[in-house]
Amino acid sequence: MTLDRVTSRWYVPAVTPLPQLDRLLSNLWWTWDADARRLVESIDPSSWRACKGMVGDFLARVSRERWRRLRDHVDFNRGLDETLERLDAYVGAQDTWWNEHHADALPGGIAYFSMEFGLHEGLPIYSGGLGVLAGDHLKSASDLGLPFVAVGLFYREGYFHQSVDETGRQHEVYTARTPADVGLQRALGAGGQPLEVFVPLYDRYVRCEVWKANVGRIPLYLLDTDVAGNRDEDRWLTKRLYGGDPHNRIGQEMLLGVGGLRTLRGVGCQPDVMHLNEGHTAFVVLERLREELAAGSTRDEAWAEVRRSTVFTTHTPVPAGHDRFWYELVDNALGRFVHQIGLYPGEVMDLGRVQPGHDEEHLCMTVLALKGSRAANGVSHKHGEVSRDMWRELDGTGTPTIGHITNGVHAPSWVGPSMQDLLDRHLGPAWRRELPDGRLFGRVFDIPGRDVWEAHNEQKRRLVEFVATRTGERIPADALVIGFARRFATYKRGDMVLSHPERLAELMGDPERPVVLLYAGKAHPRDEHGKSIIRNVVNAAGRHDLHGHVLFIEDYDIGVGRALVQGVDLWLNNPRRPLEASGTSGQKVSMNGGLNCSTLDGWWIEGFAQEPRAGWAVGSPEPSEDVARGDAEDTDALYKTLIEEVVPTFWRRDGDGLPSEWVERMTAAIAVCLPAFNTDRMVADYVTAAYLAR
Ligand SMILES: *Cc1c(COP(=O)(O)O)cnc(C)c1O
């Protein structure tokens, strides 16, 4: 077996009284198929809303009486049968994009490594944009039919759940989940036995069990060290995502790189291409080197072979954001492994140094990944430039020139149900197959503005309900709803729009034209500045003159994100340039007809250039050299844009009460950004520029 695929006969554990339902739930496909999702929610809608997408919790709450009724419910069972037929057709399809364009290429397939995967709120092994991007990449690779497998870690406590008290203090709550709770199954080795892999670390071997999630056609393997026989500190390695110190971090990265590749070998995979998503994964390069040398290659041959088969995506536009490990740590943690490769620790250090032989220089995972790859890319046009600049010192050493592949998002996961219905009616359901190419979407311009506005307002009503459930506050149905949701990292300047109360009052003060600002987001547990931004937001929400106008929704996750991006009128994004490598949340909003109001950074530089009507560009293209001055200028520009352009455009209504200019802009956002910034297009770009490029 060269490539492990999800076939129509995968193993289905019994978790509900309905075997057919078990089968549907054992493949994450149901989470991104709109009808399948509606069917699962219909099992018990009120329990579903209470469980934040945690399927195990949800199923446990469904009463025996309800199960009995479902078993005899004709419509439900017919819906279930039809949905399963579609799932089987999906998994077994031969007429895929891949088969149409590249059928015989890469028989061993592509293996994708990532520290986090954001597939659904019910599988909490992601923290933010990087993870959601990886999840969307897998879903599109599945939709397009790529020969693809993926590897990551299973964190029992995942990232934290957030609660915020009335003073604005963030509290981190960790909830342990078993693999069964989140629908994972034991991965089996090529001989059918439960797979286990061993990773040399410090003076010992750490044992990993391996779990598997079916992501459409793609198996995702997740390593877990919280197993019998491991020491406590090793059991801790996969407890939390980004939870530990550098000792924990280097251990996690060894599991992912070395253990990840051993997992693939264990299930019989011999991928032609290894795709390293972000520097965390760079130890794959060392394990590949070990394999090649063990097979008898010379060093030059081994290194050439490793590079021939590896591609790398970098995501971090600031030097301090890249993982770096000092000599003693590498020597301690990796000493035994480095010896097995047949190298000295100093030689491994040099592979991760810009200047080999510089003893003070730490091992940088990004440098290791760049040196070990034949192709490398940043995640937007601007970020490609910034990355080339950052690693200029490596030019001439044989590392690949860093290009760019602009991020996207998985349209079926992020476009809301009413917008999907609208596209189905006007473009036909096959619009989903046209995403990699995109020509079809010019026809969005022919959709009557009233229909676009209606579909948006249906989704907005769902958001209003969601906010009422989560916060107890009811947003006026006709309000201009502005969203800001993402990690509260300093550079994203989450409280910028709150910084001048008198201008905020000017923005929000007209009782005839209500404006509501919806916030959500977590700060990293050790990021005190990020936490102070949350305090500022919660304090603003508590001010009597802003009561009901600024709302904070706790515990941001994919579910909260989905509700927001599908229902808001306007999305606010004001990172310090050029620190947002891409950003993807604004892309989700565009596809749903929401407008963006953003500084010119990351993907928005491209989005705004392609379709200026899709929103507003805040501030000048080039920021001021001085950070404080730049912040002040951007703040001023942001208020100006909101007060002088956004608000008047939203409230300017024609004879039928339609905000015609606003709706024209919505239509343009969908028509242009949906084809340009979806992950089918992005994965197709990876195929050409990375997977098949030589
Ligand atoms: C899309 C998404 C992000 C990325 O948001 P940015 O604005 O690009 O930082 C982060 N977290 C979640 C849960 C998302 O869905």
The ligand as an SDF file (V2000), in Angstrom:
LIG
                    3D

 15 15  0  0  0  0  0  0  0  0999 V2000
  -10.7790   32.3650   10.6130 C   0  0  0  0  0  0  0  0  0  0  0  0
  -10.4040   32.2090   12.0150 C   0  0  0  0  0  0  0  0  0  0  0  0
   -9.2520   32.8330   12.5240 C   0  0  0  0  0  0  0  0  0  0  0  0
   -8.3700   33.7040   11.6690 C   0  0  0  0  0  0  0  0  0  0  0  0
   -8.7440   35.0360   11.8770 O   0  0  0  0  0  0  0  0  0  0  0  0
   -7.7910   36.2480   11.4530 P   0  0  0  0  0  0  0  0  0  0  0  0
   -8.6380   37.4320   11.4540 O   0  0  0  0  0  0  0  0  0  0  0  0
   -7.2610   35.8770   10.1310 O   0  0  0  0  0  0  0  0  0  0  0  0
   -6.7220   36.3000   12.4760 O   0  0  0  0  0  0  0  0  0  0  0  0
   -8.9400   32.6400   13.8470 C   0  0  0  0  0  0  0  0  0  0  0  0
   -9.7040   31.8860   14.6530 N   0  0  0  0  0  0  0  0  0  0  0  0
  -10.8210   31.2920   14.2150 C   0  0  0  0  0  0  0  0  0  0  0  0
  -11.6430   30.4790   15.1580 C   0  0  0  0  0  0  0  0  0  0  0  0
  -11.2110   31.4190   12.8850 C   0  0  0  0  0  0  0  0  0  0  0  0
  -12.3190   30.8070   12.4450 O   0  0  0  0  0  0  0  0  0  0  0  0
  1  2  1  0
  2  3  1  0
  2 14  2  0
  3  4  1  0
  3 10  2  0
  4  5  1  0
  5  6  1  0
  6  7  2  0
  6  8  1  0
  6  9  1  0
 10 11  1  0
 11 12  2  0
 12 13  1  0
 12 14  1  0
 14 15  1  0
M  END
$$$$
